[in-house]
Amino acid sequence: MFKKDRELSKLYYPIYKCWTFNIAFVSLLCPEDIELVLTSTKHIKKGDAYNLLCEWLGTGLLTSDGSKWHNRRKILTPAFHFNILQDFVNIFNKETENLVEVLAIECSKPYINVIKPITEYTLYSIGETSMGINLNEETTSKSYKEAIYKLGHNVTWRLVRPWFHSKTLYQLTARSKEDKMLLNILHTFSDNVIGERQKTFQAEKKLSYSSKKRLAMLDLLLTAKYAGADIDDDGIREEVDTFMFEGHDTTSMGICYILMTLANEKHAQEEILREIYEILGDSGKTPDYNDLTEMKYMERCIKECLRLYPSVPFIARVNGEEIKTKSGHTIPKGTNIHMHIYDLHRVPEYWEHPEEFNPDRFLPENIAIRHPFAYLPFSAGPRNCIGQRFAILEIKAALCGILRKFHLEPVDTPQDLRFKTDLVLRPYDEIKVKFVPWK
């Protein structure tokens, strides 16, 4: 299906309608049309594909709409204030050190499949930043980690089989029975962590957004609850589960593609390393928030990799009213609208030689002349990714630690990649990189 979508996008640019089993959707590729959808509060509702996540995530920030989405967004926005992000950088640095140790053990091999160690890095990072727990040390967390992976796999399996979007039909499958077991593991774990954190919170009665103590996102949700915000314990679990799902898988695949790209782009790898030493020196200093923010060339390389390999290759909405497109088409109210970010990032009108890696596309003067909705790695408008600064900092911290310890050499090339149909841009095969320790 992924390959077919690419063919349709080229053949019918800038808009086409497609039926998948009994589900019709309209795909948009024109930035002006996408802007109409993403900037309007009348088109807040997510597409039907996201309903497959509701048993796991409830109706949290990712899957809710209307007033509930608006209230949750308002509650959660302070969790990504720069003061909080500054503290999260310390967690990223700690987990990067653990990641580098894992890579050092494996680096004598001809290559490392980076998906597993990078996914663990992002999962451990989001575990500590969202719930305040160390999944690498918690003995009870092994089943939780495995349940996240297995349930994510089952959601993807169901996604590409539209007949199983029907809950009635899906309940007849063995995977549905497995899902119930996995959901029990995930929700029980989250409930236990929330319950323990709540006891500590009630005992101290001192936590606030301005507290000097490092807070997990869970603490901020509890703060909001006791301050009278419209969120209960079930709502807190929805958001914790949402961050655990969204916050590790998308970022991990982004880092994997970045490592593969830098292994193939020697000049970019060398320039990033030069920038790292220019800012941090050669004393082994770990980067803080300001250091990471200063790494402008690294950020341009990250943005270019996210253009080529957007972690979320498509987003979907259901329009709340009729839409007139730039090309003169009418999209009736209540239509599933897909915006194929992977193809949008390759439209030659906005991206000259779109398959080439060129971080200079993100120099300020080049950004200024490009349509702002031609680049959407974190979506855009009121429903953009609330954690995008979090993700960029997490990626930068990982690159700092890895590139100061290893030179990356190519094994896979971009031409070797074949992608699955998935909520996240995921390859069929391994992503291989050779790690050579600096002497």
C-alpha positions as CSV (number, residue, x, y, z in Angstrom):
1,M,0.0,0.0,0.0
2,F,2.8,2.4,0.8
3,K,4.3,2.0,-2.7
4,K,0.8,2.4,-4.3
5,D,0.2,5.6,-2.5
6,R,3.4,7.0,-3.9
7,E,2.3,6.1,-7.4
8,L,-1.1,7.7,-6.9
9,S,0.4,10.8,-5.5
10,K,2.6,11.4,-8.5
11,L,-0.1,10.4,-11.0
12,Y,-2.9,12.5,-9.6
13,Y,-1.2,15.4,-7.9
14,P,-2.5,17.6,-6.2
15,I,-5.6,15.7,-5.2
16,Y,-7.2,12.3,-5.6
17,K,-10.0,10.2,-4.1
18,C,-9.5,6.6,-3.2
19,W,-11.6,3.8,-1.8
20,T,-10.0,1.2,0.6
21,F,-12.6,-1.5,1.1
22,N,-15.6,0.4,2.3
23,I,-13.7,3.5,3.4
24,A,-13.3,6.5,1.0
25,F,-10.7,9.2,1.6
26,V,-9.4,12.3,-0.3
27,S,-5.7,12.8,-0.4
28,L,-4.3,16.4,-0.5
29,L,-0.8,17.3,-1.7
30,C,-1.1,21.0,-2.3
31,P,0.2,23.2,0.6
32,E,-2.5,25.7,0.1
33,D,-5.2,23.0,0.5
34,I,-3.5,21.4,3.4
35,E,-3.3,24.8,5.1
36,L,-7.1,25.2,4.8
37,V,-7.5,21.9,6.7
38,L,-4.9,22.3,9.4
39,T,-5.4,25.9,10.4
40,S,-9.2,25.7,10.8
41,T,-10.6,24.7,14.2
42,K,-13.6,23.3,12.2
43,H,-11.4,20.4,11.0
44,I,-9.9,19.3,14.4
45,K,-11.3,15.8,14.3
46,K,-8.7,13.1,13.5
47,G,-9.3,10.6,10.7
48,D,-11.0,7.3,11.3
49,A,-7.6,5.4,11.3
50,Y,-6.9,6.9,14.7
51,N,-10.0,5.1,16.2
52,L,-7.9,2.0,16.2
53,L,-5.8,3.5,19.1
54,C,-8.8,4.4,21.3
55,E,-8.9,1.2,23.3
56,W,-5.2,1.8,24.2
57,L,-5.0,5.5,24.5
58,G,-8.6,6.4,25.3
59,T,-9.5,9.9,24.0
60,G,-6.4,11.8,25.0
61,L,-4.6,14.6,23.2
62,L,-4.0,12.4,20.1
63,T,-7.4,11.0,19.6
64,S,-9.9,13.5,21.2
65,D,-11.6,16.4,19.5
66,G,-13.8,19.4,20.3
67,S,-13.8,20.9,23.8
68,K,-12.0,17.9,25.4
69,W,-9.1,18.3,23.0
70,H,-8.9,22.0,23.6
71,N,-8.9,21.6,27.4
72,R,-6.3,18.9,27.3
73,R,-4.1,20.9,25.1
74,K,-4.3,23.8,27.5
75,I,-3.4,21.6,30.5
76,L,-0.5,19.9,28.7
77,T,1.2,23.0,27.1
78,P,3.1,24.0,30.3
79,A,4.7,20.5,30.3
80,F,6.8,21.7,27.3
81,H,7.8,25.1,28.7
82,F,11.5,25.7,28.2
83,N,12.1,25.5,32.0
84,I,10.8,21.9,32.0
85,L,12.7,21.0,28.8
86,Q,15.9,22.2,30.4
87,D,15.6,19.6,33.1
88,F,14.6,16.9,30.5
89,V,17.9,17.4,28.7
90,N,19.6,15.9,31.8
91,I,17.6,12.8,31.3
92,F,18.4,12.7,27.6
93,N,22.1,13.0,28.4
94,K,21.9,10.1,30.9
95,E,20.1,7.9,28.5
96,T,22.5,8.8,25.7
97,E,25.4,7.6,27.9
98,N,23.6,4.3,28.3
99,L,23.0,4.1,24.6
100,V,26.7,4.8,23.8
101,E,27.7,2.0,26.1
102,V,25.4,-0.4,24.3
103,L,26.7,0.7,20.9
104,A,30.3,0.3,22.2
105,I,29.7,-3.3,23.1
106,E,28.2,-4.0,19.6
107,C,30.5,-1.9,17.4
108,S,33.0,-4.6,16.6
109,K,30.3,-6.2,14.5
110,P,30.2,-5.5,10.7
111,Y,27.1,-3.3,11.4
112,I,24.5,-2.6,14.0
113,N,20.8,-2.6,13.3
114,V,20.1,0.7,15.0
115,I,16.3,0.2,15.4
116,K,16.5,-1.8,18.7
117,P,19.0,0.3,20.7
118,I,17.6,3.6,19.5
119,T,14.0,2.6,20.3
120,E,15.2,1.6,23.8
121,Y,16.9,5.0,24.1
122,T,13.7,6.9,23.3
123,L,11.4,4.6,25.3
124,Y,13.6,5.0,28.4
125,S,13.7,8.7,27.9
126,I,10.0,9.1,27.6
127,G,9.4,6.7,30.5
128,E,11.4,9.0,32.8
129,T,10.2,12.3,31.5
130,S,6.5,11.3,31.3
131,M,6.2,9.0,34.4
132,G,9.3,9.6,36.3
133,I,10.4,5.9,36.2
134,N,13.5,4.2,34.9
135,L,12.3,1.5,32.6
136,N,15.8,0.2,32.2
137,E,16.0,-0.6,36.0
138,E,12.4,-1.5,36.8
139,T,12.2,-5.3,36.8
140,T,8.4,-5.1,36.4
141,S,8.8,-2.9,33.3
142,K,9.9,-5.7,31.0
143,S,6.4,-6.9,30.3
144,Y,5.3,-3.3,29.9
145,K,8.0,-2.7,27.2
146,E,7.1,-5.9,25.4
147,A,3.4,-5.0,25.5
148,I,4.0,-1.6,23.9
149,Y,5.9,-3.3,21.0
150,K,3.3,-6.1,20.5
151,L,0.2,-3.9,20.7
152,G,1.8,-1.4,18.3
153,H,2.4,-4.2,15.9
154,N,-1.2,-5.4,16.2
155,V,-2.6,-1.9,15.6
156,T,-0.5,-1.7,12.4
157,W,-1.7,-5.2,11.3
158,R,-5.3,-4.1,11.7
159,L,-4.6,-0.7,10.0
160,V,-3.6,-2.3,6.7
161,R,-6.7,-4.7,6.8
162,P,-9.7,-2.3,6.5
163,W,-12.2,-5.1,7.0
164,F,-10.8,-5.5,10.5
165,H,-11.5,-1.8,11.3
166,S,-14.9,-3.2,12.2
167,K,-14.7,-3.9,15.9
168,T,-17.2,-6.8,15.5
169,L,-15.0,-8.6,12.9
170,Y,-11.8,-7.9,14.7
171,Q,-13.1,-9.4,18.0
172,L,-13.3,-12.7,16.1
173,T,-9.5,-12.8,15.7
174,A,-6.8,-14.2,18.0
175,R,-5.1,-10.8,17.9
176,S,-8.1,-9.2,19.6
177,K,-7.8,-11.7,22.5
178,E,-4.1,-10.9,22.7
179,D,-4.9,-7.2,22.7
180,K,-7.0,-7.6,25.8
181,M,-4.1,-9.2,27.6
182,L,-1.7,-6.5,26.4
183,L,-4.0,-3.7,27.3
184,N,-4.4,-5.1,30.8
185,I,-0.6,-5.1,31.2
186,L,-0.2,-1.5,29.9
187,H,-3.1,0.0,31.8
188,T,-2.3,-1.8,35.1
189,F,1.3,-0.6,34.9
190,S,0.2,3.0,34.2
191,D,-2.4,2.9,36.9
192,N,0.2,1.6,39.5
193,V,2.7,4.3,38.6
194,I,0.1,7.0,38.7
195,G,-1.2,5.7,42.0
196,E,2.3,5.7,43.6
197,R,3.1,9.1,42.2
198,Q,-0.2,10.5,43.5
199,K,0.5,9.2,47.1
200,T,3.9,11.0,47.0
201,F,2.2,14.1,45.5
202,Q,-0.5,14.2,48.2
203,A,2.1,13.7,51.0
204,E,4.3,16.6,49.8
205,K,1.6,19.0,48.7
206,K,4.4,21.3,47.5
207,L,4.6,20.5,43.8
208,S,3.9,23.3,41.4
209,Y,4.9,24.4,37.9
210,S,7.5,26.7,39.5
211,S,8.9,24.0,41.8
212,K,12.7,23.6,41.7
213,K,12.4,19.9,41.9
214,R,12.5,18.1,38.6
215,L,9.0,17.1,37.6
216,A,7.8,14.4,35.2
217,M,4.9,15.2,33.0
218,L,2.8,13.0,35.3
219,D,3.5,15.4,38.2
220,L,2.3,18.3,36.0
221,L,-0.9,16.5,35.2
222,L,-1.5,15.8,38.9
223,T,-0.7,19.5,39.7
224,A,-3.4,20.5,37.1
225,K,-5.9,18.0,38.6
226,Y,-5.5,19.3,42.1
227,A,-5.6,22.9,40.8
228,G,-9.1,22.2,39.6
229,A,-8.5,21.5,35.9
230,D,-10.9,19.4,34.0
231,I,-9.0,16.1,34.2
232,D,-9.5,13.0,36.4
233,D,-7.4,9.9,37.0
234,D,-8.6,8.2,33.8
235,G,-7.7,11.3,31.9
236,I,-4.3,11.4,33.4
237,R,-3.7,7.8,32.3
238,E,-4.9,8.6,28.8
239,E,-2.3,11.3,28.5
240,V,0.5,9.2,30.1
241,D,-0.3,6.4,27.7
242,T,-0.4,8.8,24.8
243,F,3.0,10.2,25.5
244,M,4.5,6.7,26.0
245,F,3.1,5.7,22.6
246,E,3.8,8.9,20.6
247,G,6.9,10.0,22.4
248,H,9.2,7.0,21.7
249,D,8.2,5.4,18.3
250,T,8.2,8.5,16.1
251,T,11.4,9.9,17.5
252,S,13.3,6.6,17.5
253,M,12.6,6.1,13.8
254,G,13.6,9.6,13.1
255,I,17.0,9.1,14.8
256,C,17.5,5.8,12.9
257,Y,17.1,7.5,9.5
258,I,19.3,10.4,10.6
259,L,22.1,8.0,11.6
260,M,21.8,6.2,8.2
261,T,21.8,9.4,6.3
262,L,24.8,10.9,8.1
263,A,26.7,7.6,7.5
264,N,26.1,8.3,3.8
265,E,26.8,12.0,4.0
266,K,30.4,12.3,5.2
267,H,30.6,16.1,4.9
268,A,27.5,16.7,7.0
269,Q,28.7,14.2,9.6
270,E,32.1,16.1,9.8
271,E,30.4,19.5,10.0
272,I,28.1,18.4,12.8
273,L,31.1,17.0,14.8
274,R,33.0,20.3,14.2
275,E,30.0,22.3,15.5
276,I,29.7,20.0,18.6
277,Y,33.4,20.6,19.5
278,E,33.1,24.3,18.8
279,I,30.3,24.6,21.3
280,L,31.2,21.9,23.9
281,G,35.0,21.9,23.5
282,D,36.9,18.6,23.9
283,S,36.6,18.2,27.7
284,G,33.8,15.7,27.5
285,K,31.2,18.2,28.8
286,T,27.6,17.1,28.4
287,P,25.4,19.5,26.5
288,D,22.8,21.6,28.3
289,Y,19.7,23.1,26.9
290,N,21.5,26.2,25.6
291,D,24.3,24.2,24.0
292,L,21.8,22.1,22.1
293,T,19.9,25.1,21.0
294,E,23.1,26.7,19.6
295,M,23.7,23.7,17.3
296,K,22.2,25.3,14.2
297,Y,23.9,23.2,11.5
298,M,22.9,20.0,13.3
299,E,19.3,21.2,13.4
300,R,19.3,21.9,9.7
301,C,20.5,18.4,9.1
302,I,17.8,17.0,11.4
303,K,15.2,19.0,9.6
304,E,16.4,17.8,6.2
305,C,16.3,14.1,7.4
306,L,12.8,14.7,8.7
307,R,11.9,16.0,5.2
308,L,13.2,12.9,3.5
309,Y,11.9,10.5,6.2
310,P,9.1,12.1,8.1
311,S,8.4,9.9,11.2
312,V,4.7,10.3,10.6
313,P,4.2,9.9,6.8
314,F,0.6,10.9,6.7
315,I,-2.0,12.7,8.9
316,A,-5.7,12.5,8.6
317,R,-8.7,14.7,9.5
318,V,-12.4,14.7,9.1
319,N,-13.6,18.1,7.8
320,G,-16.3,19.8,9.8
321,E,-17.6,21.7,6.8
322,E,-17.3,21.7,3.1
323,I,-14.0,22.7,1.6
324,K,-13.2,24.3,-1.8
325,T,-9.7,23.4,-2.9
326,K,-7.3,25.5,-5.0
327,S,-7.9,23.3,-8.0
328,G,-11.6,23.9,-7.8
329,H,-12.7,20.6,-6.2
330,T,-15.3,20.4,-3.5
331,I,-14.7,18.2,-0.5
332,P,-18.1,17.4,1.3
333,K,-18.4,17.8,5.0
334,G,-17.5,14.6,6.9
335,T,-14.9,13.3,4.5
336,N,-11.7,11.5,5.6
337,I,-8.9,13.7,4.4
338,H,-5.4,12.3,4.1
339,M,-2.3,14.5,3.8
340,H,0.6,12.5,2.6
341,I,3.6,14.2,4.2
342,Y,6.1,11.9,2.6
343,D,5.0,13.0,-0.9
344,L,4.4,16.6,0.1
345,H,8.1,16.8,1.1
346,R,9.1,15.7,-2.4
347,V,7.0,18.0,-4.6
348,P,9.6,19.5,-7.0
349,E,7.8,22.9,-7.0
350,Y,9.0,23.4,-3.4
351,W,11.9,21.0,-3.2
352,E,14.4,21.1,-6.1
353,H,16.1,17.7,-6.6
354,P,13.8,16.3,-3.8
355,E,15.7,13.0,-3.3
356,E,19.0,14.8,-2.6
357,F,20.1,15.5,1.0
358,N,20.6,19.3,1.3
359,P,20.5,20.9,4.8
360,D,20.8,24.4,3.3
361,R,17.1,24.1,2.3
362,F,16.6,25.2,6.0
363,L,18.7,28.3,6.0
364,P,16.5,31.2,7.1
365,E,16.5,32.8,3.6
366,N,15.4,29.6,2.0
367,I,12.6,29.0,4.5
368,A,11.3,32.5,4.0
369,I,10.5,31.9,0.3
370,R,8.9,28.5,0.7
371,H,5.2,27.9,1.5
372,P,5.1,27.2,5.3
373,F,2.8,24.2,4.7
374,A,5.2,22.5,2.3
375,Y,7.1,21.1,5.3
376,L,5.1,19.3,8.0
377,P,7.2,16.8,10.0
378,F,5.3,17.8,13.1
379,S,2.0,18.7,11.4
380,A,0.9,22.4,11.8
381,G,-1.8,24.6,13.0
382,P,-3.6,24.3,16.3
383,R,-3.2,20.6,16.3
384,N,0.5,20.5,15.6
385,C,2.8,18.2,17.6
386,I,2.9,19.5,21.2
387,G,6.2,17.7,21.8
388,Q,8.2,18.9,18.8
389,R,10.8,20.9,20.7
390,F,11.1,17.9,23.1
391,A,11.8,15.6,20.1
392,I,14.4,17.9,18.5
393,L,16.3,18.2,21.9
394,E,16.2,14.4,22.4
395,I,17.6,13.8,18.8
396,K,20.3,16.4,19.3
397,A,21.4,14.9,22.7
398,A,21.7,11.5,21.1
399,L,23.7,12.8,18.1
400,C,26.1,14.6,20.4
401,G,26.8,11.5,22.4
402,I,27.1,9.2,19.4
403,L,29.2,11.4,17.1
404,R,31.7,12.2,19.8
405,K,32.3,8.5,20.3
406,F,31.9,7.0,16.8
407,H,32.5,7.7,13.2
408,L,29.5,6.4,11.1
409,E,30.1,4.4,8.0
410,P,27.4,3.4,5.5
411,V,26.0,-0.1,5.1
412,D,22.5,0.7,3.9
413,T,21.8,3.5,1.4
414,P,18.6,5.4,0.9
415,Q,17.9,3.3,-2.2
416,D,17.9,0.1,-0.1
417,L,14.9,1.3,2.0
418,R,11.5,-0.2,1.5
419,F,8.7,1.1,3.7
420,K,5.6,-0.5,5.3
421,T,2.2,1.0,5.5
422,D,2.1,2.1,9.1
423,L,1.2,5.1,11.4
424,V,5.0,5.6,11.6
425,L,7.5,5.5,8.7
426,R,8.9,2.0,9.3
427,P,11.1,-0.1,6.9
428,Y,10.5,-3.8,6.1
429,D,14.1,-4.5,6.9
430,E,16.9,-3.5,9.3
431,I,18.5,-0.1,9.3
432,K,22.2,-0.9,9.2
433,V,25.0,1.5,10.3
434,K,28.7,0.7,11.0
435,F,30.0,2.4,14.2
436,V,33.8,3.0,14.3
437,P,35.1,4.2,17.6
438,W,37.3,7.3,17.5
439,K,40.9,6.6,18.6
